[in-house]
Amino acid sequence: MKPMDFRNQWVLVTGASSGLGKEMAEQLAVVHGANLVVSARRADKLEALKADLEKRAGVKVEVVAADMCKLEDVDRLIDRVTGERPIYGAVLNAGVTHFGDYHELAWEDFQRLLHTNVTSVVRMTTRLLPYLQKQGEGGGVMIVSSMGGLQPVPYQTVYSASKAFLINFGCGLFHELEGKNVSVTTYAPGGIATDMTAGNRFDGLRGWLAPVDDVAREGLSAFRQRKYLHVPGLMYRVGAVLTRMLPQQIVTGRVASEYRKALAKAKGAPS
Ligand SMILES: NC(=O)c1ccc[n+]([C@@H]2O[C@H](COP(=O)([O-])OP(=O)(O)OC[C@H]3O[C@@H](n4cnc5c(N)ncnc54)[C@H](OP(=O)(O)O)[C@@H]3O)[C@@H](O)[C@H]2O)c1
């Protein structure tokens, strides 16, 4: 398949009210000339983004406020993007984490994490792919997972498990779609400086966080080139390869030790 070309096409970005989604929406509009459907719960942030991008990039932007924990909202979003215009691409980016001891995560918060990170993505992908295939324009979907999905991440255990699901899901679909004129790319960034990592629990890990504009640029490039699974940044790619070569228990133990120190530092306790 030839690379994707977003110019004058409509692209959906979920989780566009902040962080990586907002940055990818901006770059899609300003650099790639794409029209956008932007979605998240905070409609005020999306409206501000729409005003900014319509003025700055001369593209059309539509806002759909939706909670990815609510199936009716997920379906309303997909009805909207498949019903009113020929959508060409979707960046399924909305996500939440939990960083702390496993027992701190309340059952309701676990369910919200699972709905946002996993269930909504499966629902949207399952509805979008047949639509894109029928359109016959060579469209695609990018699923935003995380390097945390490549191996267990203690203290982000549930998050890491949800992102592992997305890697297996996206990479499995990549092969199911061979010869069908539609692509799925799975994106697996390491740490990024966004609202997700703004809390003091991440203070001890801040040196590992990449600038969001770089991560957005590399993600859109991977999406455009229809890559299979992409980890942005040379240092992180080398890390991902080493992780696969070394015994998992040793690597995971090392991560556990660093994260334990970061959490202890945030609590002001000795590690
Ligand atoms: N930051 C990192 O270190 C890192 C590393 C690897 C991968 N990632 C992944 O990158 C993606 C973006 O994260 P980020 O770092 O940019 O975090 P962020 O700044 O906190 O952005 C998260 C986005 O998801 C949306 N969202 C959260 N819950 C939602 C819900 N129930 N319904 C609809 N939208 C919801 C938020 O919008 P509203 O609050 O307005 O709804 C926001 O736009 C996530 O999938 C994350 O797992 C992040």
The ligand as an SDF file (V2000), in Angstrom:
LIG
                    3D

 48 52  0  0  0  0  0  0  0  0999 V2000
    2.3750   10.2280   28.9620 N   0  0  0  0  0  0  0  0  0  0  0  0
    3.0620    9.1180   28.7910 C   0  0  0  0  0  0  0  0  0  0  0  0
    4.1170    8.8980   29.4090 O   0  0  0  0  0  0  0  0  0  0  0  0
    2.6010    8.0770   27.7990 C   0  0  0  0  0  0  0  0  0  0  0  0
    3.5050    7.0830   27.3860 C   0  0  0  0  0  0  0  0  0  0  0  0
    3.0840    6.1190   26.4630 C   0  0  0  0  0  0  0  0  0  0  0  0
    1.8000    6.1530   25.9850 C   0  0  0  0  0  0  0  0  0  0  0  0
    0.9300    7.1320   26.3950 N   0  0  0  0  0  0  0  0  0  0  0  0
   -0.4310    7.1040   25.8860 C   0  0  0  0  0  0  0  0  0  0  0  0
   -0.6930    8.2800   25.1390 O   0  0  0  0  0  0  0  0  0  0  0  0
   -2.0930    8.5420   25.1660 C   0  0  0  0  0  0  0  0  0  0  0  0
   -2.3220   10.0040   25.5160 C   0  0  0  0  0  0  0  0  0  0  0  0
   -1.8770   10.2400   26.8350 O   0  0  0  0  0  0  0  0  0  0  0  0
   -1.2250   11.6190   27.3010 P   0  0  0  0  0  0  0  0  0  0  0  0
    0.1040   11.3150   27.8430 O   0  0  0  0  0  0  0  0  0  0  0  0
   -1.3590   12.6230   26.2260 O   0  0  0  0  0  0  0  0  0  0  0  0
   -2.1740   11.9590   28.5370 O   0  0  0  0  0  0  0  0  0  0  0  0
   -3.1470   13.1850   28.8290 P   0  0  0  0  0  0  0  0  0  0  0  0
   -2.5060   14.4890   28.5380 O   0  0  0  0  0  0  0  0  0  0  0  0
   -3.6670   12.9190   30.1910 O   0  0  0  0  0  0  0  0  0  0  0  0
   -4.3170   12.9850   27.7610 O   0  0  0  0  0  0  0  0  0  0  0  0
   -5.2590   11.9640   27.8680 C   0  0  0  0  0  0  0  0  0  0  0  0
   -6.3970   12.2550   26.9040 C   0  0  0  0  0  0  0  0  0  0  0  0
   -7.3410   11.1930   26.9900 O   0  0  0  0  0  0  0  0  0  0  0  0
   -8.6300   11.7460   27.2180 C   0  0  0  0  0  0  0  0  0  0  0  0
   -9.4400   10.8700   28.0430 N   0  0  0  0  0  0  0  0  0  0  0  0
   -9.1330   10.3190   29.2400 C   0  0  0  0  0  0  0  0  0  0  0  0
  -10.1800    9.6180   29.7140 N   0  0  0  0  0  0  0  0  0  0  0  0
  -11.1710    9.7310   28.7820 C   0  0  0  0  0  0  0  0  0  0  0  0
  -12.4960    9.2460   28.7000 C   0  0  0  0  0  0  0  0  0  0  0  0
  -13.0610    8.4970   29.6830 N   0  0  0  0  0  0  0  0  0  0  0  0
  -13.2380    9.5680   27.6170 N   0  0  0  0  0  0  0  0  0  0  0  0
  -12.7170   10.3350   26.6290 C   0  0  0  0  0  0  0  0  0  0  0  0
  -11.4640   10.8160   26.6480 N   0  0  0  0  0  0  0  0  0  0  0  0
  -10.7040   10.5240   27.7270 C   0  0  0  0  0  0  0  0  0  0  0  0
   -8.3810   13.0750   27.9380 C   0  0  0  0  0  0  0  0  0  0  0  0
   -9.4420   13.9840   27.6770 O   0  0  0  0  0  0  0  0  0  0  0  0
  -10.5960   14.4330   28.7000 P   0  0  0  0  0  0  0  0  0  0  0  0
   -9.9970   14.3990   30.0750 O   0  0  0  0  0  0  0  0  0  0  0  0
  -10.9630   15.8160   28.2310 O   0  0  0  0  0  0  0  0  0  0  0  0
  -11.6910   13.4630   28.4970 O   0  0  0  0  0  0  0  0  0  0  0  0
   -7.1140   13.5580   27.2400 C   0  0  0  0  0  0  0  0  0  0  0  0
   -7.4360   14.2380   26.0640 O   0  0  0  0  0  0  0  0  0  0  0  0
   -2.7040    7.5670   26.1760 C   0  0  0  0  0  0  0  0  0  0  0  0
   -3.3030    6.4890   25.5110 O   0  0  0  0  0  0  0  0  0  0  0  0
   -1.4920    7.1080   26.9680 C   0  0  0  0  0  0  0  0  0  0  0  0
   -1.6790    5.8290   27.5300 O   0  0  0  0  0  0  0  0  0  0  0  0
    1.3020    8.0980   27.2820 C   0  0  0  0  0  0  0  0  0  0  0  0
  1  2  1  0
  2  3  2  0
  2  4  1  0
  4  5  1  0
  4 48  2  0
  5  6  2  0
  6  7  1  0
  7  8  2  0
  8  9  1  0
  8 48  1  0
  9 10  1  0
  9 46  1  0
 10 11  1  0
 11 12  1  0
 11 44  1  0
 12 13  1  0
 13 14  1  0
 14 15  2  0
 14 16  1  0
 14 17  1  0
 17 18  1  0
 18 19  2  0
 18 20  1  0
 18 21  1  0
 21 22  1  0
 22 23  1  0
 23 24  1  0
 23 42  1  0
 24 25  1  0
 25 26  1  0
 25 36  1  0
 26 27  1  0
 26 35  1  0
 27 28  2  0
 28 29  1  0
 29 30  1  0
 29 35  2  0
 30 31  1  0
 30 32  2  0
 32 33  1  0
 33 34  2  0
 34 35  1  0
 36 37  1  0
 36 42  1  0
 37 38  1  0
 38 39  2  0
 38 40  1  0
 38 41  1  0
 42 43  1  0
 44 45  1  0
 44 46  1  0
 46 47  1  0
M  CHG  2   8   1  16  -1
M  END
$$$$
